[in-house]
Amino acid sequence: MKKFIAYTSILALLIGCGKSSDKGELVGINGGKWHPEKPFGMALIPGGAFIMGKSDADLANVEDAPTKTVTVRSFYMDETEITNSEYRQFVEWVKDSTMRVRLAIMADMSGQTADPGAAKGKNAGSIGDFAFNDSDPEKMTAYDKYMYDNYYSIGTADDQYAGRKLNRKVKLIKDTKLYPDADYTEVMDSMYLPIEASYNGLRTIDVDKLKFRYSWMDIQAAAKAKVGNRKNFIRTEEVKVYPDTTVWIKDYAYSYNEPMHNDYFWHKAYGDYPVVGVKWTQAKAFCAWRTLNKNTYIKSKKKGRDLINSFRLPTEAEWEYSARGGLESATYPWGGPYTKNDRGCFLANFKPNRGDYAADEALYTVEAKSYEPNGYNLYNMAGNVSEWTDSSYDPNAYEYVSSMNPNVQDYKNQRKVVRGGSWKDVAYFLQVSTRDHEYADSARSYIGFRTVQDYMGLQTTGNGKKK
C-alpha cells in the first residue's frame, strides 16, 4: 500500500511539472459543458412553486392536506406508469443474472474453466464456460487484478462471491435436451419448481429465487450524525422482484378474477398495461436496477461519458406538482371540476356512476398511454392505477415539512403515500390533492408506480419570468 501511495505522489508531481495550457490562470478543470440527455420515455418537469393541498372542500373531511405554497426543483418523470413489459425486463435480467451466478459458483467449486470459443459468444460446451470472468488472474489488467485481490476474491461477510464478474457473452441453454453436463443440469433444475409442485406438464420457474440485491447510502442519517464511519450508513437490500399476481384474488372476496391472476403480468396481451402487485420495496429495487442497467451500458459503450444520476420514486410534492400539469389549484390533471369532457366522455379510468366499472369503457386497468395527457405530457396521473411515492405518510405532514422540496422520509414509518386513484376508486381519489397510503410491504391489484430522475442544473423552471 505504501508503494502505491508513493507511486501516486510521484505521478502527481510529474503531471504538475508538465506543460499546461492554462498559462497559470485559474480556469478550472473539465471545462466542457454539460449537455443533459432526456431519458427515454420521460418528460422534463420544469421546477417551480405551486399551491399544494386541497383548494376545494374536503368532502371526506380527512383534513390532511391544507393548502401550502411549496417549491420543487426540476426533474424528469416517466410519461406513463411502468408497464408489465418494462417490469418484465427487470425480472428477466434478475433471472438471467441469478442463473449465471449459480452456474459460475458451481464452475468455481468444480474447478472448471471456460472454453475460449464460448467466450466469443458461442454456445457453452460445459458449465466451465460460465465461470467468473475474473477467475484467471493472469489475464487481468493491473487494475482488475488489484480489485480482484483486495475486493472481489474475498467477498463480504454474507456473500463470498460479491463483486465477481459474470460471463454474459455465453448464451444460456434453456432446452433440457441440450444441457452440456450434469453440473449445468443440477444448477438449472434448482431454478424451477419440483415436479410435484407443477401441473399440466408446465415447467415453472421458482420466483422465490429471483432476488435483486443492491446497496444505497442513508444520506439523511449520515448528515445528522455528528461522527461516524461512512460504512455505517451504507444499507444493503435483497428484494424478491416477482410481482404478487395473487392480489387479483386476495383483494376481492367472492369475485371471479382468475384470468387476471393467470395472465395479466406475463402475457404479451397485457404488455402495455401498468404493472400491479408490486410492493413499495420492489418499486425501489426497480429504480436501483434501472440506474445500474443504464450505467453499465454507459461504462461498456460510451467511454468518457459521465454516468447518470439515480432513478427513484417521486416525492409526494413532486407527484402532485407533476399531476397538476401547470394548472394552479385545479381539481384534476385536466382542470375540472368534472370528470367528463364536452362530448360526454370520461377523462380517466375509475369507478363512476355509483360503481359502474364499465361506464368509462374499461373493466380493470387500461393501457398506460390512454386518455389525454396533462400539460406536462403525463398520462393517467388520475385513475388507472394509484402510484407509490417515496414519501412516508403523516396526516400532519403539511404542517411541518419544508416549503422547498418538501418530503417526509421516515424509514421506520411503513405507511407510504400513494397518489392518483385507480380503476376501482371513486372520483374523490382521482383529485390531484387527495392523499392516500398503503404499507410498504403490501401489494395491491390497483397500485403501480412511475419513476423520476433529477434534472442536472437549475435553469429550467416552470413559472419564472419568460425572456
LOGUTI-184086 format. One record per residue (C-alpha): residue in three letters; x, z, y. Coordinates in Angstrom, 3 decimals. Layout:
ATOM residuo     east       up    north
ATOM     ALA        X        Z        Y
...
//
This chain:
ATOM residuo     east       up    north
ATOM     MET    0.000    0.000    0.000
ATOM     LYS    2.920    0.833    2.350
ATOM     LYS    4.406   -2.617    1.729
ATOM     PHE    1.057   -4.190    2.598
ATOM     ILE    0.869   -2.299    5.918
ATOM     ALA    4.473   -3.171    6.792
ATOM     TYR    3.853   -6.831    5.994
ATOM     THR    0.727   -6.834    8.175
ATOM     SER    2.651   -5.285   11.085
ATOM     ILE    5.456   -7.865   10.849
ATOM     LEU    2.916  -10.698   10.673
ATOM     ALA    1.138   -9.386   13.784
ATOM     LEU    4.479   -9.192   15.627
ATOM     LEU    5.374  -12.761   14.675
ATOM     ILE    1.976  -14.028   15.817
ATOM     GLY    2.290  -12.156   19.093
ATOM     CYS    5.659  -13.781   19.793
ATOM     GLY    4.364  -17.286   19.157
ATOM     LYS    3.172  -19.864   21.650
ATOM     SER   -0.193  -19.315   23.277
ATOM     SER   -2.431  -21.473   25.432
ATOM     ASP   -3.926  -18.576   27.389
ATOM     LYS   -0.983  -18.507   29.867
ATOM     GLY   -1.018  -14.760   29.707
ATOM     GLU   -4.546  -14.512   31.080
ATOM     LEU   -7.454  -12.530   29.657
ATOM     VAL   -9.552  -15.315   28.138
ATOM     GLY  -10.995  -13.579   25.081
ATOM     ILE  -10.883  -14.848   21.521
ATOM     ASN  -13.015  -17.300   19.586
ATOM     GLY  -14.215  -18.784   22.826
ATOM     GLY  -16.630  -21.251   21.203
ATOM     LYS  -20.322  -20.902   21.993
ATOM     TRP  -22.831  -19.582   19.514
ATOM     HIS  -25.391  -22.189   18.523
ATOM     PRO  -28.390  -20.474   16.904
ATOM     GLU  -29.956  -22.174   13.917
ATOM     LYS  -33.682  -21.698   13.350
ATOM     PRO  -34.147  -20.565    9.736
ATOM     PHE  -36.181  -22.897    7.545
ATOM     GLY  -39.914  -22.195    7.679
ATOM     MET  -39.658  -19.753   10.568
ATOM     ALA  -40.874  -19.751   14.175
ATOM     LEU  -38.998  -18.292   17.136
ATOM     ILE  -40.978  -15.438   18.678
ATOM     PRO  -39.778  -15.053   22.287
ATOM     GLY  -39.322  -11.414   23.211
ATOM     GLY  -41.305   -9.764   25.964
ATOM     ALA  -43.702   -6.989   26.906
ATOM     PHE  -47.334   -6.634   25.807
ATOM     ILE  -50.116   -4.079   25.663
ATOM     MET  -50.083   -2.679   22.145
ATOM     GLY  -53.146   -0.943   20.743
ATOM     LYS  -56.919   -1.255   20.898
ATOM     SER  -58.212   -2.784   24.084
ATOM     ASP  -61.758   -2.850   22.661
ATOM     ALA  -63.892    0.021   21.449
ATOM     ASP  -62.518    1.702   18.318
ATOM     LEU  -65.583    1.144   16.157
ATOM     ALA  -64.167    3.062   13.206
ATOM     ASN  -63.253    5.961   15.513
ATOM     VAL  -59.808    6.276   13.928
ATOM     GLU  -58.124    6.756   17.316
ATOM     ASP  -54.648    5.964   16.002
ATOM     ALA  -53.928    3.008   18.321
ATOM     PRO  -54.247    3.941   22.011
ATOM     THR  -53.032    1.255   24.416
ATOM     LYS  -49.364    1.347   25.305
ATOM     THR  -47.148   -1.188   27.078
ATOM     VAL  -44.100   -1.922   24.933
ATOM     THR  -41.317   -4.500   24.867
ATOM     VAL  -39.821   -6.213   21.825
ATOM     ARG  -36.736   -8.380   21.506
ATOM     SER  -36.777  -11.992   20.310
ATOM     PHE  -36.821  -12.736   16.600
ATOM     TYR  -37.709  -15.370   14.038
ATOM     MET  -40.748  -14.894   11.797
ATOM     ASP  -41.998  -16.771    8.743
ATOM     GLU  -44.736  -19.185    9.740
ATOM     THR  -46.643  -18.248    6.591
ATOM     GLU  -46.832  -15.359    4.193
ATOM     ILE  -44.226  -15.507    1.431
ATOM     THR  -45.752  -17.696   -1.268
ATOM     ASN  -45.767  -17.406   -5.031
ATOM     SER  -43.362  -20.333   -5.211
ATOM     GLU  -40.914  -18.688   -2.796
ATOM     TYR  -41.073  -15.342   -4.568
ATOM     ARG  -40.630  -17.054   -7.935
ATOM     GLN  -37.321  -18.422   -6.611
ATOM     PHE  -36.246  -14.790   -6.199
ATOM     VAL  -37.457  -13.839   -9.670
ATOM     GLU  -35.749  -16.843  -11.289
ATOM     TRP  -32.474  -16.032   -9.511
ATOM     VAL  -32.624  -12.463  -10.807
ATOM     LYS  -33.479  -13.664  -14.317
ATOM     ASP  -30.614  -16.155  -14.316
ATOM     SER  -28.170  -13.559  -12.980
ATOM     THR  -29.310  -10.910  -15.458
ATOM     MET  -28.805  -13.272  -18.380
ATOM     ARG  -25.367  -14.289  -17.148
ATOM     VAL  -24.269  -10.695  -16.582
ATOM     ARG  -25.314   -9.733  -20.110
ATOM     LEU  -23.572  -12.781  -21.566
ATOM     ALA  -20.407  -12.043  -19.571
ATOM     ILE  -20.351   -8.423  -20.730
ATOM     MET  -20.770   -9.489  -24.352
ATOM     ALA  -17.974  -12.037  -23.943
ATOM     ASP  -15.804   -9.350  -22.352
ATOM     MET  -16.469   -6.916  -25.204
ATOM     SER  -15.735   -9.523  -27.866
ATOM     GLY  -12.594  -10.759  -26.091
ATOM     GLN  -13.762  -14.388  -25.930
ATOM     THR  -12.599  -16.766  -23.180
ATOM     ALA  -14.099  -19.876  -21.642
ATOM     ASP  -13.586  -23.479  -22.714
ATOM     PRO  -12.057  -25.468  -19.783
ATOM     GLY  -14.639  -28.217  -20.292
ATOM     ALA  -17.548  -25.816  -19.914
ATOM     ALA  -16.127  -24.568  -16.621
ATOM     LYS  -16.715  -28.057  -15.190
ATOM     GLY  -20.445  -27.929  -15.748
ATOM     LYS  -20.733  -28.953  -19.401
ATOM     ASN  -22.902  -27.153  -21.928
ATOM     ALA  -21.484  -23.983  -23.423
ATOM     GLY  -19.744  -24.095  -26.784
ATOM     SER  -19.637  -20.318  -27.236
ATOM     ILE  -20.503  -17.130  -25.417
ATOM     GLY  -16.926  -17.096  -24.142
ATOM     ASP  -17.872  -19.827  -21.673
ATOM     PHE  -19.929  -17.217  -19.811
ATOM     ALA  -17.020  -14.798  -19.412
ATOM     PHE  -16.424  -13.357  -15.954
ATOM     ASN  -14.651  -15.829  -13.677
ATOM     ASP  -12.076  -13.209  -12.786
ATOM     SER  -11.200  -12.387  -16.395
ATOM     ASP   -7.864  -14.234  -16.233
ATOM     PRO   -5.677  -12.602  -13.503
ATOM     GLU   -3.018  -15.285  -13.961
ATOM     LYS   -5.319  -17.920  -12.473
ATOM     MET   -6.409  -15.876   -9.434
ATOM     THR   -5.330  -16.270   -5.848
ATOM     ALA   -3.401  -13.370   -4.346
ATOM     TYR   -6.482  -12.110   -2.534
ATOM     ASP   -8.733  -12.351   -5.608
ATOM     LYS   -6.130  -10.545   -7.705
ATOM     TYR   -5.876   -7.762   -5.131
ATOM     MET   -9.664   -7.361   -5.079
ATOM     TYR   -9.798   -7.501   -8.871
ATOM     ASP   -7.078   -4.862   -9.337
ATOM     ASN   -8.485   -2.483   -6.736
ATOM     TYR  -12.253   -3.032   -6.896
ATOM     TYR  -13.821   -5.394   -9.424
ATOM     SER  -11.946   -4.346  -12.551
ATOM     ILE  -12.638   -0.652  -12.024
ATOM     GLY  -16.341   -0.975  -11.168
ATOM     THR  -18.307    2.003   -9.906
ATOM     ALA  -19.371    5.321  -11.358
ATOM     ASP  -22.717    3.929  -12.534
ATOM     ASP  -21.760    0.283  -13.112
ATOM     GLN  -18.341   -0.531  -14.510
ATOM     TYR  -18.924   -4.263  -14.008
ATOM     ALA  -19.915   -4.071  -10.350
ATOM     GLY  -18.349   -6.839   -8.276
ATOM     ARG  -17.256   -9.033  -11.170
ATOM     LYS  -17.716  -12.777  -10.582
ATOM     LEU  -20.123  -14.703  -12.781
ATOM     ASN  -19.536  -18.210  -14.066
ATOM     ARG  -22.579  -20.059  -12.747
ATOM     LYS  -21.276  -23.546  -13.498
ATOM     VAL  -22.089  -23.414  -17.199
ATOM     LYS  -25.699  -24.222  -17.963
ATOM     LEU  -27.796  -21.603  -19.714
ATOM     ILE  -29.155  -22.746  -23.064
ATOM     LYS  -32.848  -21.865  -23.398
ATOM     ASP  -33.654  -23.754  -26.611
ATOM     THR  -33.216  -21.313  -29.510
ATOM     LYS  -32.173  -24.177  -31.806
ATOM     LEU  -29.148  -24.888  -29.602
ATOM     TYR  -27.779  -21.364  -29.237
ATOM     PRO  -23.987  -21.703  -29.708
ATOM     ASP  -23.216  -18.500  -31.644
ATOM     ALA  -24.541  -15.166  -32.889
ATOM     ASP  -23.386  -13.207  -29.818
ATOM     TYR  -25.232  -15.591  -27.500
ATOM     THR  -28.351  -15.283  -29.658
ATOM     GLU  -28.190  -11.486  -29.579
ATOM     VAL  -27.982  -11.398  -25.777
ATOM     MET  -30.762  -13.918  -25.211
ATOM     ASP  -33.083  -12.226  -27.696
ATOM     SER  -32.618   -8.956  -25.812
ATOM     MET  -34.183  -10.574  -22.726
ATOM     TYR  -37.504  -11.261  -24.466
ATOM     LEU  -40.254   -9.040  -25.786
ATOM     PRO  -40.074   -8.350  -29.527
ATOM     ILE  -42.264  -10.407  -31.839
ATOM     GLU  -44.722   -7.564  -32.354
ATOM     ALA  -45.336   -7.444  -28.578
ATOM     SER  -46.045  -11.192  -28.328
ATOM     TYR  -49.086  -13.198  -29.347
ATOM     ASN  -50.247  -16.787  -29.778
ATOM     GLY  -46.687  -17.823  -30.565
ATOM     LEU  -45.544  -17.281  -26.976
ATOM     ARG  -42.000  -16.125  -26.288
ATOM     THR  -42.400  -13.827  -23.292
ATOM     ILE  -39.620  -12.576  -21.038
ATOM     ASP  -39.363   -8.792  -20.737
ATOM     VAL  -39.972   -8.456  -17.000
ATOM     ASP  -38.774   -4.838  -17.015
ATOM     LYS  -35.264   -6.241  -17.494
ATOM     LEU  -35.466   -8.187  -14.224
ATOM     LYS  -33.899   -5.801  -11.712
ATOM     PHE  -32.246   -6.553   -8.392
ATOM     ARG  -29.574   -4.196   -7.169
ATOM     TYR  -28.375   -4.080   -3.581
ATOM     SER  -26.779   -1.714   -1.082
ATOM     TRP  -27.548   -1.000    2.537
ATOM     MET  -26.331    1.393    5.196
ATOM     ASP  -28.591    4.049    6.674
ATOM     ILE  -27.544    3.447   10.272
ATOM     GLN  -30.164    5.850   11.637
ATOM     ALA  -28.725    8.757    9.631
ATOM     ALA  -25.148    7.729   10.398
ATOM     ALA  -25.815    7.580   14.130
ATOM     LYS  -27.426   11.016   14.187
ATOM     ALA  -24.710   12.684   12.124
ATOM     LYS  -22.005   14.367   14.202
ATOM     VAL  -19.445   13.968   11.451
ATOM     GLY  -19.445   12.263    8.113
ATOM     ASN  -17.762    9.750    5.883
ATOM     ARG  -19.168    6.233    6.156
ATOM     LYS  -19.670    6.020    2.399
ATOM     ASN  -22.107    8.944    2.544
ATOM     PHE  -24.608    6.746    4.375
ATOM     ILE  -24.495    3.770    2.004
ATOM     ARG  -27.579    3.628   -0.183
ATOM     THR  -27.931    1.655   -3.405
ATOM     GLU  -31.311    0.460   -4.643
ATOM     GLU  -32.282   -1.008   -8.003
ATOM     VAL  -35.731   -2.603   -7.976
ATOM     LYS  -37.813   -4.284  -10.651
ATOM     VAL  -38.701   -7.567   -8.992
ATOM     TYR  -41.588   -8.987  -11.022
ATOM     PRO  -44.922   -8.524   -9.204
ATOM     ASP  -47.621   -6.418  -10.800
ATOM     THR  -50.141   -9.004  -11.963
ATOM     THR  -52.442   -6.290  -13.339
ATOM     VAL  -53.547   -5.463   -9.780
ATOM     TRP  -56.269   -8.087  -10.174
ATOM     ILE  -57.758   -5.870  -12.887
ATOM     LYS  -56.897   -2.383  -11.601
ATOM     ASP  -58.132   -2.962   -8.046
ATOM     TYR  -61.658   -3.885   -9.197
ATOM     ALA  -63.563   -1.944  -11.812
ATOM     TYR  -66.356   -3.746  -13.675
ATOM     SER  -65.181   -7.137  -12.407
ATOM     TYR  -64.022  -10.274  -14.215
ATOM     ASN  -60.667  -11.199  -12.663
ATOM     GLU  -58.693  -12.010  -15.814
ATOM     PRO  -57.996  -15.625  -14.717
ATOM     MET  -56.204  -14.329  -11.609
ATOM     HIS  -54.212  -11.891  -13.705
ATOM     ASN  -53.227  -14.572  -16.193
ATOM     ASP  -52.365  -17.451  -13.869
ATOM     TYR  -52.057  -16.536  -10.195
ATOM     PHE  -48.344  -15.763   -9.976
ATOM     TRP  -46.678  -18.155  -12.404
ATOM     HIS  -48.888  -21.294  -12.471
ATOM     LYS  -47.970  -24.216  -10.204
ATOM     ALA  -51.584  -24.494   -9.066
ATOM     TYR  -51.054  -21.322   -7.016
ATOM     GLY  -47.529  -22.066   -5.821
ATOM     ASP  -48.501  -22.336   -2.142
ATOM     TYR  -50.697  -19.231   -2.161
ATOM     PRO  -49.362  -15.901   -0.875
ATOM     VAL  -47.701  -13.637   -3.416
ATOM     VAL  -49.504  -10.344   -4.042
ATOM     GLY  -48.913   -7.393   -6.327
ATOM     VAL  -45.628   -6.756   -4.538
ATOM     LYS  -44.656   -3.224   -3.567
ATOM     TRP  -43.022   -2.363   -0.241
ATOM     THR  -39.802   -1.690   -2.123
ATOM     GLN  -39.955   -5.140   -3.721
ATOM     ALA  -40.545   -6.785   -0.342
ATOM     LYS  -37.439   -5.004    0.970
ATOM     ALA  -35.456   -6.204   -2.047
ATOM     PHE  -36.628   -9.777   -1.409
ATOM     CYS  -35.276   -9.565    2.150
ATOM     ALA  -31.888   -8.383    0.862
ATOM     TRP  -31.792  -11.206   -1.696
ATOM     ARG  -32.757  -13.846    0.886
ATOM     THR  -29.870  -12.722    3.080
ATOM     LEU  -27.460  -12.713    0.128
ATOM     ASN  -28.634  -16.115   -1.073
ATOM     LYS  -28.093  -17.786    2.317
ATOM     ASN  -24.741  -16.146    2.986
ATOM     THR  -23.490  -17.053   -0.481
ATOM     TYR  -24.247  -20.696    0.296
ATOM     ILE  -22.521  -20.488    3.678
ATOM     LYS  -19.384  -18.965    2.153
ATOM     SER  -19.207  -21.655   -0.513
ATOM     LYS  -20.077  -24.722    1.583
ATOM     LYS  -19.664  -24.000    5.301
ATOM     LYS  -16.147  -22.714    5.867
ATOM     GLY  -15.577  -21.351    9.340
ATOM     ARG  -19.267  -20.789    9.981
ATOM     ASP  -20.495  -17.311   10.836
ATOM     LEU  -22.667  -15.538    8.297
ATOM     ILE  -26.301  -14.975    9.206
ATOM     ASN  -27.731  -11.589   10.104
ATOM     SER  -30.148   -9.952    7.728
ATOM     PHE  -33.694  -10.925    6.919
ATOM     ARG  -36.020   -7.928    6.992
ATOM     LEU  -39.638   -6.840    7.267
ATOM     PRO  -41.116   -6.814   10.781
ATOM     THR  -41.728   -3.560   12.589
ATOM     GLU  -45.333   -2.714   13.354
ATOM     ALA  -44.843   -3.605   17.041
ATOM     GLU  -43.195   -6.937   16.188
ATOM     TRP  -46.035   -7.798   13.844
ATOM     GLU  -48.734   -7.084   16.452
ATOM     TYR  -46.821   -8.921   19.190
ATOM     SER  -46.484  -11.965   16.918
ATOM     ALA  -50.105  -11.831   15.791
ATOM     ARG  -51.335  -11.939   19.376
ATOM     GLY  -49.546  -15.269   19.830
ATOM     GLY  -49.015  -14.741   23.549
ATOM     LEU  -52.613  -13.716   24.294
ATOM     GLU  -52.935  -10.473   26.225
ATOM     SER  -55.412   -7.863   24.923
ATOM     ALA  -57.125  -10.326   22.570
ATOM     THR  -59.183   -9.076   19.644
ATOM     TYR  -57.938  -11.636   17.108
ATOM     PRO  -54.964  -14.028   16.910
ATOM     TRP  -57.228  -16.807   18.242
ATOM     GLY  -58.642  -14.646   21.024
ATOM     GLY  -62.140  -13.621   20.125
ATOM     PRO  -64.372  -11.746   20.130
ATOM     TYR  -65.948  -13.991   17.469
ATOM     THR  -64.723  -14.953   14.000
ATOM     LYS  -66.245  -18.446   14.171
ATOM     ASN  -65.292  -21.441   16.268
ATOM     ASP  -67.691  -23.538   18.379
ATOM     ARG  -68.626  -25.577   15.284
ATOM     GLY  -69.698  -22.515   13.327
ATOM     CYS  -66.631  -22.497   11.026
ATOM     PHE  -64.889  -19.255   10.154
ATOM     LEU  -61.383  -18.883   11.623
ATOM     ALA  -59.901  -16.758    8.844
ATOM     ASN  -60.275  -15.799    5.192
ATOM     PHE  -62.062  -12.444    4.918
ATOM     LYS  -65.354  -10.889    3.742
ATOM     PRO  -68.045  -11.920    6.248
ATOM     ASN  -71.812  -11.585    6.292
ATOM     ARG  -72.124   -8.174    4.655
ATOM     GLY  -69.998   -9.102    1.656
ATOM     ASP  -70.476  -12.850    1.132
ATOM     TYR  -66.957  -13.706   -0.095
ATOM     ALA  -67.768  -17.418   -0.352
ATOM     ALA  -69.100  -17.833    3.204
ATOM     ASP  -65.639  -18.756    4.518
ATOM     GLU  -65.159  -21.260    1.654
ATOM     ALA  -62.729  -19.010   -0.230
ATOM     LEU  -63.326  -16.517   -3.049
ATOM     TYR  -59.889  -14.922   -3.151
ATOM     THR  -56.788  -15.983   -1.223
ATOM     VAL  -56.240  -19.419    0.317
ATOM     GLU  -53.054  -21.450    0.650
ATOM     ALA  -50.574  -19.815    3.022
ATOM     LYS  -50.786  -22.681    5.516
ATOM     SER  -54.561  -22.629    6.011
ATOM     TYR  -56.751  -22.412    9.108
ATOM     GLU  -55.279  -22.999   12.559
ATOM     PRO  -52.030  -21.245   13.545
ATOM     ASN  -51.885  -18.946   16.544
ATOM     GLY  -49.945  -19.538   19.769
ATOM     TYR  -46.610  -18.879   18.055
ATOM     ASN  -47.407  -21.295   15.206
ATOM     LEU  -48.001  -18.485   12.707
ATOM     TYR  -50.643  -18.956   10.009
ATOM     ASN  -53.052  -16.336    8.682
ATOM     MET  -51.980  -13.456   10.883
ATOM     ALA  -55.558  -12.341   10.336
ATOM     GLY  -57.072  -12.358    6.864
ATOM     ASN  -55.924  -13.917    3.588
ATOM     VAL  -53.585  -11.036    2.644
ATOM     SER  -52.607   -7.903    4.506
ATOM     GLU  -48.870   -7.682    5.181
ATOM     TRP  -46.268   -4.991    4.721
ATOM     THR  -44.278   -3.920    7.762
ATOM     ASP  -41.069   -1.915    7.921
ATOM     SER  -42.761    0.950    9.786
ATOM     SER  -43.892    4.273    8.363
ATOM     TYR  -47.470    5.230    9.194
ATOM     ASP  -48.161    8.152   11.500
ATOM     PRO  -51.575    8.305   13.212
ATOM     ASN  -49.913    9.818   16.287
ATOM     ALA  -47.015    7.360   16.433
ATOM     TYR  -48.100    5.631   19.625
ATOM     GLU  -47.862    8.929   21.467
ATOM     TYR  -44.136    9.398   20.925
ATOM     VAL  -42.468    6.089   19.984
ATOM     SER  -40.168    4.353   22.445
ATOM     SER  -41.555    1.649   24.714
ATOM     MET  -38.531   -0.524   23.795
ATOM     ASN  -38.733   -1.957   20.271
ATOM     PRO  -40.906    0.940   19.025
ATOM     ASN  -40.677    1.815   15.362
ATOM     VAL  -41.197    4.802   13.076
ATOM     GLN  -38.664    4.601   10.259
ATOM     ASP  -39.069    7.698    8.128
ATOM     TYR  -37.816    7.169    4.586
ATOM     LYS  -39.423   10.420    3.465
ATOM     ASN  -42.832    9.154    4.588
ATOM     GLN  -44.076    6.922    1.786
ATOM     ARG  -47.087    5.699    3.780
ATOM     LYS  -46.096    2.274    5.149
ATOM     VAL  -48.054    0.306    7.728
ATOM     VAL  -49.899   -2.808    6.559
ATOM     ARG  -51.477   -5.175    9.070
ATOM     GLY  -53.768   -8.164    9.375
ATOM     GLY  -56.583   -7.511    6.946
ATOM     SER  -57.196   -9.559    3.821
ATOM     TRP  -59.610  -11.738    1.894
ATOM     LYS  -61.505   -8.653    0.710
ATOM     ASP  -61.772   -6.932    4.140
ATOM     VAL  -64.444   -6.972    6.817
ATOM     ALA  -63.672   -8.328   10.287
ATOM     TYR  -62.604   -4.958   11.728
ATOM     PHE  -59.384   -5.040    9.713
ATOM     LEU  -58.601   -8.553   10.979
ATOM     GLN  -58.240   -7.321   14.537
ATOM     VAL  -54.626   -7.512   15.717
ATOM     SER  -54.695   -3.873   16.827
ATOM     THR  -56.163   -2.343   13.650
ATOM     ARG  -53.714   -0.146   11.787
ATOM     ASP  -53.830    0.471    8.048
ATOM     HIS  -51.395    1.849    5.494
ATOM     GLU  -50.519    1.922    1.811
ATOM     TYR  -47.965    3.837   -0.239
ATOM     ALA  -44.591    2.146   -0.649
ATOM     ASP  -44.699    2.320   -4.452
ATOM     SER  -48.171    0.769   -4.649
ATOM     ALA  -49.013   -2.881   -5.300
ATOM     ARG  -52.328   -4.483   -4.422
ATOM     SER  -54.076   -7.803   -5.006
ATOM     TYR  -54.623   -8.119   -1.262
ATOM     ILE  -51.200   -7.144    0.177
ATOM     GLY  -48.334   -9.590    0.660
ATOM     PHE  -45.624   -9.902    3.299
ATOM     ARG  -43.579  -12.176    5.526
ATOM     THR  -40.024  -11.707    6.779
ATOM     VAL  -38.274  -11.780   10.147
ATOM     GLN  -34.717  -12.248   11.374
ATOM     ASP  -33.297  -11.033   14.686
ATOM     TYR  -32.552  -13.694   17.280
ATOM     MET  -28.887  -13.602   18.278
ATOM     GLY  -28.902  -13.437   22.050
ATOM     LEU  -31.013  -12.093   24.903
ATOM     GLN  -32.056  -15.101   26.963
ATOM     THR  -35.257  -16.070   25.182
ATOM     THR  -38.264  -14.142   26.487
ATOM     GLY  -41.943  -14.918   26.403
ATOM     ASN  -43.206  -13.526   29.688
ATOM     GLY  -40.263  -13.815   32.032
ATOM     LYS  -40.342  -15.958   35.160
ATOM     LYS  -40.188  -19.668   34.434
ATOM     LYS  -37.381  -21.571   36.131
//
